[in-house]
Amino acid sequence: MSWLNYHHLYHFWITAQEGSIKEASMKLRIGQPTISTQIKSLEESLNQDLFKRRNRRLFLTEAGKVVMDYANQIFTLGNELMEVMKDGTFTKRTHLQLGALDSVPKSLVQALIRAAQKTSPCSITVLEGDGDYLFGELQAHRIDLVVSNFPPAISNKKLYFSRLLEKNPISIFATKKFQALKRKFPKSLQGQPFIMPSLHSKLRHDLNHFFRVNDIVVDVVIETQDTSIQKLLGAEGMGLIPLPNFAGKELVKEGKLIKIGPLQGVTEDFWLVSSPRKIPNPIASVLMKEFK
C-alpha cells in the first residue's frame, strides 16, 4: 500500500495558492530547492504532473486541480480540528460554502443560511459573482451550493444537479409618490422611470417582452443586477422597481415602498444547484433535498 506524504502535499498546496515556488518559499521560509524537490516527489508518487509553467508562473494541470481540491478539504479539516480542540467544545462544525448571484435577493440567501444552521452546527462562507464564475467554482468543488435565478446550461446537465425552488410572481414597487399609477395599471407605466436588472439577466428579457406585448415604453434610468441596490434606489424615489413579491413585501411592511401592481405572467425562478462529489457536504445534501 502506498502512503501519501502530507508534508509534500502541504508544500504543493501552498505553492498552488501562491502561484510560484519563489513566493511559496518566502511564505514557508524554506529554500526553493527544498520545495521543488518535495513537489517532484509528490508528482512521482502520484505518477502525475501537477503544474505547468507559463510566463514564469505555475498553473495547475487537470490532475493538479483534483489534488488541490482534496488538499483544500484535508487542510481545512486539519485547521478545524485544531480549533475544535483549542476551544474545548469537541463538536465538529461542518463548513458550508455558498455561491449566490448578485441578482438573487439577499433575503433568499439569508433564508438558506438559517436553514443550514438549523440542519447542523456549521460555519458558512458566502461568495457572490456571476453565473459562469460560480458554476465553475461549484464544478471545481470550491463551492458546495449555488443559489441562482437560472439553471446551468442543458449541455452541462451531467456536471450539475439543479432543483427549482420556486416561481415568484413579479410586481412593480415604488414610493408613495407613484401611487396614482395603480389606476389603469399596467398602461399607467407608460414613460415612467424604471430601475431595471441588467440586460444579461433572464428577468430583464421577460420584462422587455411583457412591455413589448402590452405596447408599453418605459424610461430605464438605472440598470443594476444587485437587488439590494435596486431597493435602496427605489426607496429614494428614483424610479419603479420590478421585484419578486417576497422581496418587496418587507419594504412594503416598513412603509418604504408600496405595491403598484402585478405583472401577469412574469415570474423570477430561483434554483439551487450542486455538483456531484466523491465526498458530499452533508448539510448541502440536506438543503438540496429539503430547503424551501
C-alpha positions in Angstrom: 0.0 0.0 0.0 1.4 3.4 -1.0 1.2 6.3 1.6 0.6 9.9 1.0 3.3 12.2 2.3 1.2 15.1 3.8 4.3 17.2 4.2 4.9 17.1 0.4 1.1 17.7 -0.1 1.2 20.8 2.1 4.1 22.3 0.2 2.2 21.6 -3.1 -0.9 23.3 -1.6 0.9 26.5 -0.6 2.7 26.7 -3.9 -0.5 26.3 -5.8 -2.0 29.1 -3.7 1.0 31.4 -4.3 1.5 30.7 -7.9 5.2 30.3 -7.8 7.9 28.4 -5.9 9.6 31.6 -5.0 6.6 33.1 -3.3 5.9 29.8 -1.6 9.5 29.7 -0.4 9.1 33.2 1.2 5.8 32.2 2.9 7.1 28.9 4.2 10.6 30.3 5.0 12.4 27.4 3.4 14.6 27.2 0.4 13.2 26.9 -3.1 15.2 23.7 -3.9 13.6 22.0 -1.0 10.1 22.9 -2.2 10.9 21.9 -5.8 12.2 18.5 -4.6 9.2 17.8 -2.4 6.7 18.7 -5.2 8.7 16.5 -7.6 8.5 13.6 -5.1 4.7 14.1 -4.8 4.3 14.1 -8.6 6.4 10.9 -8.8 4.3 9.2 -6.0 1.1 10.1 -7.8 2.6 9.5 -11.3 1.1 12.8 -12.5 2.4 16.2 -13.4 0.7 18.7 -11.1 1.9 22.0 -12.5 2.6 23.6 -15.9 4.7 26.7 -16.3 3.6 29.7 -18.3 5.2 33.2 -18.2 7.2 32.4 -15.1 4.0 31.4 -13.2 2.9 27.9 -12.2 -0.6 26.7 -13.2 -2.4 23.6 -12.1 -2.8 20.7 -14.6 -6.1 18.9 -14.6 -4.6 16.3 -12.2 -3.2 19.2 -10.1 -6.8 20.7 -9.8 -8.0 17.4 -8.5 -5.2 17.2 -6.0 -5.8 20.8 -5.0 -9.4 20.1 -4.3 -8.5 17.2 -1.9 -5.8 19.3 -0.3 -8.2 22.1 0.4 -10.5 19.7 2.2 -7.7 18.0 4.0 -6.1 21.1 5.4 -9.4 22.9 6.1 -10.4 19.9 8.2 -6.9 20.0 9.9 -7.4 23.6 10.8 -10.9 22.9 12.0 -9.6 20.0 14.2 -7.1 22.4 15.9 -9.9 25.0 16.5 -12.2 22.3 18.0 -9.5 21.0 20.3 -8.5 24.5 21.2 -11.9 25.8 22.3 -12.7 22.5 24.1 -16.2 22.1 22.5 -15.2 18.8 20.8 -18.0 19.4 18.4 -17.2 19.3 14.7 -18.7 22.1 12.7 -19.2 21.4 9.0 -18.1 24.2 6.7 -20.6 25.1 4.0 -19.6 27.3 1.1 -22.4 29.0 -0.7 -22.4 30.9 -4.0 -25.1 33.5 -4.8 -25.7 35.5 -7.9 -25.8 39.3 -7.3 -29.3 39.2 -8.7 -30.6 36.8 -6.0 -32.4 38.7 -3.3 -30.4 38.8 0.0 -33.5 37.6 1.9 -33.3 34.3 0.0 -29.6 33.9 0.8 -30.5 34.7 4.4 -33.2 32.0 4.5 -30.7 29.5 3.1 -28.2 30.3 5.8 -30.9 30.0 8.5 -31.9 26.6 7.1 -28.2 25.4 7.1 -27.7 26.4 10.7 -30.9 24.6 11.7 -29.7 21.5 9.9 -26.4 21.1 11.9 -23.8 23.3 13.6 -21.8 24.8 10.8 -19.7 27.7 9.6 -20.7 29.3 6.4 -18.9 31.3 3.6 -20.9 33.2 1.0 -19.3 34.0 -2.3 -21.0 36.3 -4.8 -20.4 36.6 -8.5 -21.8 35.9 -12.0 -23.1 32.6 -13.1 -20.1 31.4 -15.2 -17.7 32.1 -12.3 -19.9 30.5 -9.6 -20.8 27.4 -11.6 -17.1 27.0 -12.4 -16.2 27.2 -8.7 -19.0 24.7 -8.0 -17.7 22.2 -10.6 -14.2 22.6 -9.1 -15.7 21.8 -5.7 -14.6 25.1 -4.2 -18.3 25.8 -3.6 -20.9 23.4 -2.2 -24.1 25.0 -3.5 -25.1 27.9 -5.8 -28.4 29.7 -5.5 -29.3 31.2 -8.9 -32.2 32.7 -10.9 -31.4 30.4 -13.8 -30.2 26.7 -14.0 -26.9 25.8 -15.7 -27.0 25.2 -19.4 -28.7 22.0 -20.6 -25.4 20.9 -22.2 -23.8 20.8 -18.7 -26.6 18.7 -17.0 -24.2 15.9 -16.3 -22.0 18.3 -14.3 -24.7 19.7 -12.0 -27.8 18.8 -10.1 -30.5 21.6 -10.3 -33.7 21.9 -8.3 -36.3 24.6 -8.9 -37.1 26.2 -5.5 -39.9 28.5 -6.5 -41.6 30.5 -9.2 -42.0 34.0 -7.9 -44.6 36.4 -9.4 -43.1 39.8 -10.3 -44.8 43.0 -9.2 -43.9 46.7 -9.6 -42.9 48.5 -6.4 -42.3 52.2 -5.8 -42.6 55.0 -3.3 -45.9 56.6 -2.5 -45.4 59.5 -4.9 -46.1 56.9 -7.7 -49.4 55.8 -6.0 -51.5 57.2 -8.8 -50.0 54.6 -11.2 -52.2 52.0 -9.5 -55.1 53.2 -11.7 -55.2 51.8 -15.2 -52.2 49.6 -14.4 -50.2 48.4 -16.3 -50.9 51.0 -19.0 -50.0 53.7 -16.4 -46.4 52.6 -16.6 -46.0 54.3 -20.0 -43.0 56.6 -19.9 -42.3 56.1 -16.2 -38.7 55.9 -14.8 -37.5 52.4 -14.0 -34.7 50.8 -12.1 -34.2 47.6 -14.0 -32.0 44.5 -13.8 -29.2 44.4 -16.4 -29.7 43.1 -19.9 -27.8 39.8 -19.4 -30.5 38.6 -16.9 -33.4 36.4 -17.8 -35.8 38.6 -15.8 -34.9 41.7 -17.9 -35.7 39.8 -21.1 -39.0 38.7 -19.6 -39.8 42.3 -18.6 -38.9 43.6 -22.0 -41.2 41.0 -23.6 -44.1 42.0 -21.2 -43.8 45.7 -22.1 -43.4 45.0 -25.8 -46.5 42.7 -25.9 -48.5 45.3 -23.9 -47.2 48.2 -26.1 -45.7 50.0 -23.1 -42.4 52.0 -23.4 -40.7 52.7 -20.0 -37.8 55.0 -19.3 -34.9 52.9 -18.0 -32.9 55.4 -15.8 -30.8 52.9 -13.9 -29.6 49.3 -14.6 -28.1 47.1 -11.8 -28.2 43.4 -11.2 -27.9 43.9 -7.4 -31.4 43.7 -5.8 -30.1 45.5 -2.7 -29.1 48.5 -4.8 -32.4 48.3 -6.7 -34.3 48.5 -3.4 -32.2 51.4 -2.0 -32.6 53.5 -5.1 -36.3 52.6 -5.3 -36.8 53.7 -1.7 -35.3 57.0 -2.6 -38.0 57.5 -5.2 -35.6 57.4 -8.2 -37.8 55.0 -10.1 -40.1 52.0 -10.1 -38.6 48.6 -9.5 -39.8 45.1 -10.6 -39.3 42.6 -7.7 -40.5 39.2 -6.7 -43.4 39.7 -4.3 -41.5 38.2 -1.3 -38.6 40.6 -1.9 -40.8 43.7 -1.9 -43.0 42.5 0.9 -40.6 43.6 3.7 -40.1 47.1 2.3 -43.9 47.5 2.0 -44.3 46.4 5.6 -41.7 49.0 6.6 -43.5 51.7 4.7 -40.7 52.4 2.3 -42.4 51.2 -0.8 -45.9 50.4 -2.0 -47.0 47.7 -4.4 -48.2 49.4 -7.7 -49.4 46.2 -9.3 -48.5 42.6 -10.5 -47.1 41.8 -14.0 -49.3 39.0 -15.1 -47.3 36.0 -16.4 -43.9 37.4 -15.4 -42.0 35.3 -12.8 -38.5 35.0 -11.5 -37.4 31.5 -10.8 -34.9 30.5 -8.2 -32.7 27.4 -8.4 -30.5 25.5 -6.0 -27.5 23.9 -7.8 -25.0 21.4 -6.7 -22.3 19.3 -8.4 -21.6 15.5 -8.0 -18.8 14.9 -5.4 -17.0 11.9 -4.1 -17.3 13.3 -0.5 -20.6 15.3 -0.4 -21.1 18.0 2.1 -23.8 16.6 4.5 -25.5 20.0 5.0 -25.5 20.7 1.3 -27.1 17.4 0.7 -29.9 18.1 3.1 -30.6 21.5 1.7 -30.7 20.2 -1.9 -33.5 17.8 -0.8 -35.4 19.8 1.7 -34.9 23.6 1.5 -38.0 25.5 0.5 
